[in-house]
Amino acid sequence: MHKKIQQAQILMDALPYIKQFSKKTIVIKYGGAAQINPALKEKFAQDIVLLYLVGIKPVIVHGGGKKINALLDKLEVKSNFVDGLRVTDDQVMEVVEMVLSGSINKEITTLLNHHGAKAIGITGKDANFMHARPMDNGKYGLVGEITKIDKKSAQTSYS
């Protein structure tokens, strides 16, 4: 009984925030331990579905540095860092895209769909909705700064 009262109190405390952010799009960064710990993955998915069910539109942005490093090592592809950023050439970018788009993105959408969301995964290349230019005149290779987001394409993808 105590647990049910505690859960009701949590919902009551959350109600003003639910009202404030209902019908709003929020961006959530998903990375680190939450990507590798199975229990945290489940909690993450449940929390995202809850946000969706109360009328909030979550957009998940994810990284994947550890998995990228692991696949680069397995494929014996050299990669280095400058100022904490991976210098990304064509060969490294191919691996980065495989991991982020093909592995992690699909894992997230599968997990969310399993918990009742209607999740789709997109990349900046899909519908050409994101544009970027090289950072610091190409100092980091293909790493870029976003210059434009075509909101119309992005909204069509998840409307």
MARFI-749054 format. One record per residue: residue in three letters; z, y, x of N, C-alpha, C in turn. Coordinates in steps of 0.2 Angstrom, whole numbers, plus 5000, padded with zeros to 4 digits. Example, Ala and Ser with C-alpha at 12.3 -4.5 7.8 and 13.67 -1.06 7.14 Angstrom:
Ala503949725066503949785062503949845066/Ser503549895064503649955068503950005064/
//
This chain:
Met500049945004500050005000500050065004/His500450065010500450125014499750135017/Lys499350085019498750095022498250135017/Lys498350115010497850145005498050215004/Ile498750235004498950305004498650345010/Gln498750315016498450345022497750355021/Gln497350315019496650315018496450375013/Ala496850375007496750425002496850495005/Gln497450505009497550565013497050585017/Ile496750545021496150555026495650585022/Leu495450555016494850585012495050645009/Met495650665007495850725005495750775010/Asp496050765016495950805022495250825023/Ala494750775022494050785024493650815019/Leu493950825013493550855007493350925008/Pro493650965011493451035012492851035017/Tyr492850985022492250985027491650945024/Ile491750905019491250865016490850925011/Lys491250965008490951015004490551065008/Gln490851085014490551135018489951115021/Phe489851045023489351025027488850975022/Ser488950975016488550935012487850965011/Lys487350925012486650945012486450975018/Lys486850975023486751005030486450955035/Thr486050975039485850925045486350935051/Ile486650885053487050895059486750845065/Val486850865071486550835076487150795080/Ile487150735081487650695085487350665091/Lys487750675096487550645103487850575103/Tyr487550525104487750455105487650425112/Gly488150415116488050395122488650365125/Gly488650345132489250325135489550255132/Ala490150255132490550195130490350175123/Ala490150215119490050195112489350155112/Gln488950165117488350125117488450055120/Ile488950045123489049975126489649935124/Asn490049965120490649925117490449905110/Pro490449845108490249825102490649845096/Ala491349855097491749875092491649955091/Leu491449995096491350065095490650075092/Lys490150025093489550035090489650025082/Glu490049975080490149965073490450025070/Lys490950055073491350115071490850165070/Phe490450175075489950235075489450225069/Ala489250165068488750155063489050165056/Gln489750145055490050155049490150225048/Asp490350265053490450335052489850375050/Ile489250355053488650385052488450375045/Val488550315042488350295035488850335031/Leu489450345032489950385028489650455027/Leu489450485033489250555033488650555028/Tyr488150505029487550505025487750495017/Leu488250455016488450445009488750505005/Val489050545009489350605006488950665007/Gly488250655008487750705007487650745014/Ile487850725019487750755026487150715029/Lys486650755032486150725035486150725043/Pro486450665045486550655052485850645056/Val485750675062485250665066485550645073/Ile485350585075485650555081485250565087/Val485550595092485150605099485550565104/His485150515107485450475112485250475119/Gly485650455123485450445130485350365131/Gly485450355138485350285140485350275147/Gly485750315151485650315158485850245161/Lys486350215158486550145161486050095161/Lys485750095155485250045153484650055157/Ile484450125158483850145162483950125169/Asn484550135172484750115179484650045180/Ala484950005175484949935176484149905176/Leu483749935171483049905171482649935177/Leu482849995180482450015186482649975192/Asp483349955192483549905197483149845197/Lys483149815191482849745190482149745192/Leu481749805190481049805192480949835199/Glu481449845202481449875209481049945210/Val481149985205480850055205481350105207/Lys481150135212481650185215481750245211/Ser482350275211482450335207482950375210/Asn482950435210483450475213483650535209/Phe484250565211484550615207484550685211/Val484350735208484450805211484850845206/Asp485450875208485850915204486050885198/Gly486150815198486450775193485850755188/Leu485250775189484750755185484250705188/Arg484050655184483550605187482850635188/Val482650625194481950655196481450595193/Thr481050615188480650565184479950575186/Asp479650525189478950525190478650475185/Asp477950465185477650425180477950355179/Gln478050325185478350255185479050255182/Val479450305184480150305181480050325173/Met479650365171479550385164479350325160/Glu478950285163478750225159479350185157/Val479850175162480450135161480950175156/Val480950235157481450275153481150275146/Glu480550275144480250275138480450205135/Met480350155139480450085136481150075134/Val481650095138482350095136482550135130/Leu482350195131482550245125482250235119/Ser481550225119481150215113481150145110/Gly481050095115480950025113481649985112/Ser482150005116482749965116483350005112/Ile483550055115484150095112483950125105/Asn483450155104483250185098483250135092/Lys482950075094482850025089483549985087/Glu483949985093484649955092485049995087/Ile484950065088485350115083485050105076/Thr484450105075484150105068484350035065/Thr484249985069484449915066485249915064/Leu485649945068486349945066486449985060/Leu486150045060486350095054486050065048/Asn485450035048485150005042485549945040/His485849905045486249845043486849875039/His487149935040487749965037487550005031/Gly486850005029486750035022486350095023/Ala486250125029485850185029485050165029/Lys484650215028483950215029483750245035/Ala483850215040483750255047483050235050/Ile482750285053482150275056482250305063/Gly481850285068481950305075481250345077/Ile481350405079480750435082480850465089/Thr480350485092480450515099480050585098/Gly480150625104479750685104479050675104/Lys478750615106478050605105477750595098/Asp478250565094478050545087477850615083/Ala477250605080476950665077476950725081/Asn476950715088476950775092477450835090/Phe478050815088478450865085478950895090/Met478850875097479250915102478850925108/His478850985110478451015116478951035121/Ala478751025127479251045133478851065139/Arg479151095144478851115150479251095156/Pro478951075161479351055167479951105169/Met480551075170481051115172481051135179/Asp481251195181481251225188480551215191/Asn480051225188479351215191479251145194/Gly479451095190479351025192479850995197/Lys480351035199480851005204481150935202/Tyr481150925195481450855193480850815191/Gly480250825193479750785190479550795183/Leu479550745179479350755172479950775167/Val480550785170481050815166480850885164/Gly480950895157480750965155481250995150/Glu481151055149481551095144481051105138/Ile481451095132481051095126480851165124/Thr480251175122479951245121479851245113/Lys479751195110479551195103479751135099/Ile480051145093480151085089479751095082/Asp479351055081478951065074479451035069/Lys479751075066480251055061479951015055/Lys479351035053478951005047478850935049/Ser478650925055478450855057479150815057/Ala479650835059480250805060480550795053/Gln480550835048480750835042480350775038/Thr479750775039479350725036479550655038/Ser479750655044479950585047480550555043/Tyr481050605041481650575038481750595031/Ser481350625028481450655021481450595016/
//
